[in-house]
Amino acid sequence: MNVDAVAVQQLMLRYADAIDADDIEAWPDFFTPDGEYTVISRESLKRGHRIGIMQCLGQGMMRDRIMGLRDANVYEPHCYRHVVSAPLLGEAGPEGVSATASFLLARIMRAGVPELFLSGRYEDLVVATPAGLRFRRRRVVLDSTAIDTLLVIPV
């Protein structure tokens, strides 16, 4: 599979832009139908835990999460602003190409003051599909072990 870093970076940036623009309904479309999304702390990953703070297996679970976020969850309104580094590509294999990137995530609450909410890295498996590049797996590894309970919007 021949995927260049610029194309992977564009996928990552479009993903972050959709979330920052509150276009959460587009979130599953960045994944393959069977795509996996996991949020886990670096410490939990280091200890060998496989399931993190949030996990969605497939676009169906992602859409259910969005429906819950929009219609059922009660939380203080807020939005995000991502800063994502350039990706570092790993070796391409039959499953896709691995890519990692660091991120900082600011959260803006009702008062309008941005605060550093999360930092970490994306560990991705990216595949080429007829519709373009998609995440087969996106693991969000958070630097902090103290996670705010207001983690409702995908990171």
C-alpha positions as CSV (number, residue, x, y, z in Angstrom):
1,M,0.0,0.0,0.0
2,N,1.5,3.3,-1.1
3,V,0.2,6.1,1.2
4,D,2.1,9.4,1.7
5,A,2.4,11.4,4.9
6,V,0.7,14.4,3.4
7,A,-2.4,12.4,2.6
8,V,-2.4,10.9,6.1
9,Q,-2.0,14.3,7.6
10,Q,-4.9,15.7,5.6
11,L,-7.1,12.8,7.0
12,M,-6.0,13.7,10.5
13,L,-6.6,17.4,10.0
14,R,-10.1,16.9,8.4
15,Y,-11.0,14.7,11.4
16,A,-9.9,17.3,13.9
17,D,-11.7,20.1,11.9
18,A,-15.0,18.2,11.8
19,I,-14.9,17.7,15.6
20,D,-13.8,21.3,16.3
21,A,-16.7,22.5,14.0
22,D,-19.2,20.4,16.0
23,D,-19.8,18.2,12.9
24,I,-19.8,15.1,15.1
25,E,-22.2,13.4,12.7
26,A,-19.3,13.1,10.2
27,W,-17.0,11.4,12.8
28,P,-17.9,7.8,11.8
29,D,-17.2,8.5,8.2
30,F,-13.5,8.9,8.9
31,F,-13.4,5.2,9.7
32,T,-13.9,2.0,7.8
33,P,-17.3,0.3,8.6
34,D,-15.5,-2.0,11.0
35,G,-13.2,0.7,12.3
36,E,-12.1,0.8,16.0
37,Y,-11.9,3.9,18.2
38,T,-10.4,3.7,21.7
39,V,-9.4,6.3,24.2
40,I,-7.0,5.0,26.8
41,S,-4.4,6.6,29.2
42,R,-0.7,6.0,28.6
43,E,-0.5,4.4,32.1
44,S,-3.3,1.9,31.3
45,L,-1.8,1.0,28.0
46,K,1.6,0.5,29.7
47,R,-0.1,-1.9,32.2
48,G,-1.4,-4.0,29.3
49,H,-5.1,-2.9,29.5
50,R,-6.9,-3.3,26.2
51,I,-10.1,-1.4,27.0
52,G,-9.9,2.2,27.9
53,I,-12.1,5.1,28.8
54,M,-14.1,5.0,25.6
55,Q,-14.3,2.3,22.9
56,C,-16.3,2.0,19.8
57,L,-16.1,-1.0,17.5
58,G,-17.5,-0.1,14.1
59,Q,-19.4,2.8,12.7
60,G,-22.7,1.6,14.2
61,M,-21.3,2.0,17.8
62,M,-20.0,5.4,16.8
63,R,-23.4,6.6,15.5
64,D,-25.0,5.3,18.7
65,R,-22.6,7.4,20.7
66,I,-23.4,10.5,18.6
67,M,-27.1,9.9,19.1
68,G,-26.6,9.6,22.9
69,L,-24.4,12.7,22.9
70,R,-27.0,14.7,21.0
71,D,-30.2,13.4,22.5
72,A,-29.6,11.7,25.9
73,N,-26.5,12.9,27.6
74,V,-26.7,15.9,29.9
75,Y,-23.4,17.9,30.0
76,E,-22.2,21.4,30.0
77,P,-22.0,22.7,26.4
78,H,-18.4,23.0,25.2
79,C,-16.2,22.7,22.1
80,Y,-12.7,21.7,21.3
81,R,-9.8,23.1,19.3
82,H,-7.2,20.5,18.2
83,V,-3.5,21.1,17.4
84,V,-2.1,18.0,15.7
85,S,1.5,17.4,14.8
86,A,2.7,16.0,11.4
87,P,2.3,12.3,11.3
88,L,5.1,9.8,11.5
89,L,4.4,6.9,9.2
90,G,5.4,3.3,10.0
91,E,5.8,0.5,7.7
92,A,3.0,-0.3,5.3
93,G,1.6,-3.9,5.6
94,P,-1.3,-5.9,4.4
95,E,-3.6,-4.3,7.1
96,G,-2.7,-0.7,6.2
97,V,0.0,1.8,7.3
98,S,0.6,2.8,10.8
99,A,0.8,6.5,11.7
100,T,1.4,8.4,14.9
101,A,0.9,12.0,15.7
102,S,0.9,14.1,18.9
103,F,-2.0,16.3,19.8
104,L,-3.0,19.1,22.2
105,L,-6.7,19.7,22.8
106,A,-8.1,22.9,24.2
107,R,-11.6,22.9,25.6
108,I,-13.8,26.0,25.5
109,M,-16.6,26.0,28.1
110,R,-19.5,28.5,28.5
111,A,-17.2,31.3,29.7
112,G,-15.3,31.2,26.4
113,V,-11.9,30.7,28.0
114,P,-9.8,28.0,26.3
115,E,-8.0,25.7,28.7
116,L,-5.6,22.8,28.0
117,F,-7.9,19.8,28.3
118,L,-5.9,16.8,27.0
119,S,-2.6,16.0,25.4
120,G,-1.4,12.7,24.0
121,R,-0.9,10.9,20.7
122,Y,-2.9,9.2,18.1
123,E,-1.9,5.7,17.1
124,D,-3.6,5.0,13.8
125,L,-3.9,2.3,11.3
126,V,-4.9,3.9,8.0
127,V,-6.2,2.2,4.9
128,A,-7.0,3.2,1.3
129,T,-10.6,2.7,0.4
130,P,-12.5,3.7,-2.8
131,A,-13.8,6.7,-0.8
132,G,-10.2,7.8,0.2
133,L,-8.1,7.2,3.2
134,R,-9.9,6.0,6.4
135,F,-8.9,4.9,9.9
136,R,-9.2,1.2,10.5
137,R,-8.1,1.8,14.0
138,R,-7.6,5.1,16.0
139,R,-6.2,4.7,19.5
140,V,-6.1,7.9,21.4
141,V,-3.4,7.6,24.1
142,L,-3.8,10.3,26.8
143,D,-0.8,11.5,28.7
144,S,-2.7,12.1,31.9
145,T,-4.1,9.4,34.2
146,A,-6.5,11.9,35.7
147,I,-9.3,12.2,33.1
148,D,-12.0,14.7,33.4
149,T,-15.5,13.2,33.6
150,L,-16.6,15.5,30.8
151,L,-15.2,13.3,28.0
152,V,-18.3,13.1,25.8
153,I,-17.1,14.4,22.5
154,P,-14.7,12.2,20.5
155,V,-11.1,13.3,20.8
